[in-house]
Amino acid sequence: MLQSQEFAAAVVFSVRPFGPAVIAPDQDFGSFQWRRMISSAAEPAAKAPSVKQAEAVSKKEGGDQVAVSSYWGISRSKITREDGTEWPWNCFMPWDTYESNLSIDLSKHHVPKNFVDKFAYRTVKLMRIPTDIFFKRRYGCRAMMLETVAAVPGMVGGMLLHLRSLRKFQQSGGWIKALLEEAENERMHLMTMVELVKPKWYERLLVLTVQGVFFNAFFVIYILSPKLAHRIVGYLEEEAIHSYTEYLKDIDSGAIENVPAPAIAIDYWRLPKDSTLKDVITVIRADEAHHRDVNHFASDIHFQGKELREAPAPVGYH
C-alpha cells in the first residue's frame, strides 16, 4: 500500500522534533523521499542524489562501487587529496592520517618494581613462548597475529571507561578517546599487514581462538585491576617493538623482500609514493613505542592511587 502512487501523493505531514518534513512520491519507483528542513545559520547540506542519479553516476564512471540510495539525505561529500585526486578510502579520512614521530626512544623498558609489575611482565613473556614456536621467523604472519590482539585492549578500556563515565556522570579526562584512538591505530596496522600477508585458513582459525580468549580475559582483568591491565599492554608493546625490530633486520639482510608499500599505508602515514615495506614497518614500530608509553603511563597513574581522568590524556599521541 505504501508503494501506491495515489496513496503516496496524498500524504503530507510534519515531524515537529526535526522541523517540517514533506513526504513526496519518487517519480521512478513510487517510494518515499524524506526532506528535512532545519532552521539554522549553517549552509544547508548538498541534496543527496536520487536512486536513478546515483546509478547513472556509477555507470558513467565505470566503477565497481555500489551506489546505495538514501531516503534521508545522507551522503558523503566528495573528498580529495592535496593533489586534487579523489580520496579512495572509506575506512579512514584524510584528517585521520598523520606523519609518525620516529624520534621516540625504542629502548625504554619499565623495570618491574612490585608484584603486579612482575606478574604482568612474566605473563607477557609466557604468552610469547607459543608465538615463537608457531611463527618462528615468519614475521609477517607474526605481526598479523600480534595486531589482532593489540587492537583489543584499547577498545575494552575505552568501552569500560565510557560506561563508567555514564554511570558516575563524570568526564573521562580524554582517556576514552585516547584508548579508542589506540585501538583504531592498531586496527590500521592489521589492515596494512593483511595487504602484505595473505593469512592461511589455519592462521585465521588461530586468530579467532586467540581473540576470543584474550578479549574475555582482558575484559575481566580490566574490571578487577586497570593498573594490571595497562601494565600488561605496556609490556606487550615492548615485545611488539622487539618483533618489528627483528622484522626490519630480516628485511635489511634480504631474508624478506623489501616490496613496495601498500597504498593504504602510504595514505594513512602520509608516506612518500615510493615507500617500501621497510618504511611501513618502521612507522608501525614507532606507533607501538607510543602505545607502550601511554599504557605504562596509565598504569603509573593507577599506582599513585588516582583515576585516569585526573591526568590529561595523550589524545592524538600515536
N, C-alpha and C positions, 0 to 999 in steps of 0.2 A: 504493500500500500504506500510505503514511503517513497517508492520509486515512481509513483504515478505522477505524470506531468500536471494533471488537473489539481491533485491534492497539494503538490509542492508549490504551485503557483499561488495557492490561496493562503499559504501560511506566512504570517508576519507577526513577530512578537519581539519583546525587549528583554534583555538579560541585565538586570539592574546592577549586580556587583561589578560588571565589567564595562558598563556603558551600553549604548544602543547597539543592537545586533540585528541584522536582517538576514533571513534565510531565503535564498533565491535558487531557482532550479538551474542546474548545469545544462547548457544548451546541447551538449553531446550525449550525456548519459542519463539525464533526468534525475541525478542525485543532488545533494545539497552542497552549497558553498557557504561558509560562515565568514562574515566580515565583522571584525571588532573595531570599533572606533572609540578611542580613549582621548579625553581632553588632556593634552599635555603640551608643554612648550617644546619638547624634543621633536626632531624631524620624524615623520612617520616612516615606518619600515617599507621597503620596496614590496610591491604586490607580488605574492607568490604566483608562479606560472600555473596555468591550468594544466590538467592532465594531458590534454592534447598538445599544448605548447611544450610541456616537458618532454613528451615523447618525440616531438618534432626536433627539439634541440639535440636530444640524444642521437637521433638518426642522422641529423645533419653533421654532427661532429664525427660520426662513425665510431664512437667509443663503445666500450663494452660495459659501461656503468649503467646500472638500472635506475631509471627515473622513478622516484616514489612520489605519488601525488599526495597533497596535503590539503585538507579542508579547513585548516586552522591558520593558514597564512604563515606557516613555519617553514623557512628555507634559509640555508646558509648563504651569506653574502659571498661574492667572488673574492677570493683571497689570492694574492700574488706574492712572489718573492721580490727581493730588492731589484732583481734584474728585469722584472715585469712578467716573468713566466708564471703560469698558474701553479698554485700550491697543490701538490699531488696527494697529500696525506689527510686522512680523516681522523687518524688515531692521535694526532697531536698538531698543535697550531704553531705558527711562527713565533708567537710570544712565549711558547713553552721551551724554545730552544735556547742554547747558551754555549759559551766558549768555556771549556773546562779549565780550571785552575791547576796547572801541572806543577806548581811550585810547592805543593804540600809535602810535608815530611812523611815519607813512606816507611821509615824505620822505627817510628814511635811504637812503643809497646807498654800496655798497662800492666805493671808488675802486680800479681795477686798479693793482697795485703791481709785478707781475712778469710773466714770460712766461705762466705758467699762468693768471693772472687775466685778462690781456689776450686770451689765446686763448679763454677761456670767455666773456668779455664780447662779443667780436666774433662768436663762433659764435651766441650768442643773438640778437644784432642781425641777423645774416644769416638766421636762422630766421624772424624776424618779417616780412621782406620779402614772401614769398609769402602769408603770412597777411593782411597789409594789402591786398594786391592782390585776393585771393579774397573776403574778407568785407567789406572797406571799413568802413562804419559799422553793419553788422548785428551789433551787439554781443551779442545773444542767441545767435546761431549761433557767433560767435567764442568766447564763453565756454564753450559746449558743447564745441567742439573743444579749447579750452585745457584743460578739466578731464579730457578723455580722455588727454591727455599728462601733465598734472600728477600724476595718480594713479599713474603708473608708477614714478618714482624711489624713492619711499618703500618700495614693495613690493620692488623689486630690491635696494635697500640693506639692508632688513630681512632678506630671504632670504639674501643673501650673508653678512651678519653672523651669522645663525643657523647657517649651515653652518660658518663659521669657529669659532664657539663650540663646535660639536660636534667639530670636528677637533682643536682645541687644548685642549679641556677647560677653557675659560675662561668667566668671566662676561662679559656684554656691557656692563655698566655701565648697563643700562636702555635702550641705544640701539636694540635690536631692537624693543622695544615702542614707543619714540618714533617710529621711522620707519614702523612699521606703522600707528600712530595717524594719522600724516600721510597715508598712502595711503588709509585709510578716510575721513578727513575730506574729502579731495579727491573721493573717490567719491560722498560725500553731496552735495557741490556739484553733481556731474553729475546725480545723481538729482533734485535740485531743478530744475536747468536744463531737464531733459527734460520736466518738468511745465509749464514755461513756453514752451519752444520745441519745436515738432514738427519734427525733422530730416527733410529730404528724402532721397530714395534716394541721390542722388549725394553728399550730405554724409555719409551712413552709410558709403558706399564709401570716401570720403576718410578717415574715422576709422579704418577697418580698415587702410588702407595706412599712414597716419601712425603708428598704434600699433605695427604690425608692424616698421616701420623703426626707430622710436625705442626700442622695448624692447630690441631686439638691440644697437643702437648704444650705449645707455646701459649695458647689461649688460657689454659689452666695456670701456667707459671706466671703469666702477667697479672692475673687476678690475685694470686697468692702473694707475689713479690715482684713488683715492677722493677726494683733495683736489680734483682737477679736476672730478669728478662732482658733488660737493656745491657747488662754486662755480658750476657751470653752473645747477644748480637754484636757487641763490640769485638769480642774475640772471634766470632765468625767472620767479621770483616777483616780482621788481621790475617786469618787463614786465606781469605779471598785475595788479599794483596799478594801473599806468598804464591798462590796458584797462578795468578796473572803474571807475576814476575817470571815464573818458570815457563809460562806460555811464551813470553817475549824472548826468553833465552833460546827456545826451540825455533822461533822464527828467525832470530839472528844467526843461528847455526845452520839453517837450511833444512832442518828436520820437518818444519811446517812451512808450506809455501806462503809467501807474503802476497796474497791475492789482493786485487782492488777492493776498497772499502765498499760495503753496500750503500745504496743511495739513501736509505733511511738513516744510516749513521751519519752520513755527510750532512744531511739537513738538520738532524737533531743536535749534533755537536758543533754545527757551523764549521765543518772541516773543509779544507781545500778540495777541489774537484778531483785532484789526482791522489788523494789519500789512499793508504793501503791498510791491510789488516793490522799491521804494527801500530799505526796511528790510532785505530779503533780500540785495540787492547790497552794502549797507553792511557786514553781518556777514561775508559771504564775502570782501570786500576785507580786512577785519581778519584773517581766517584766513590769507590769502595773506601778509600782512605778518609774521605769526608764523612761517610756514614759511620766509620769506626769512631771518629772524634765525637760525632753527635751522640752516639749511643753511650760511649763511656762518660760523656758529659752529663747525660740524662741520669745515668746510674749514680754518678757522684752527687747530683742534686738530692736524690733519694737518701743516699748515705748520710747526708748532712741533716736529715730529718725534715726536709722541705718537700713541697709539692712542685711538680714541673711548672705549674702556672706562675710560680713565684720568681722564675728566672726567664728572661727573654728567650724565646725560641729562635733557633737559627734558620729562619724561613729563607728559602732560596739558596741555602748552603748545600749545594750538591756535593 
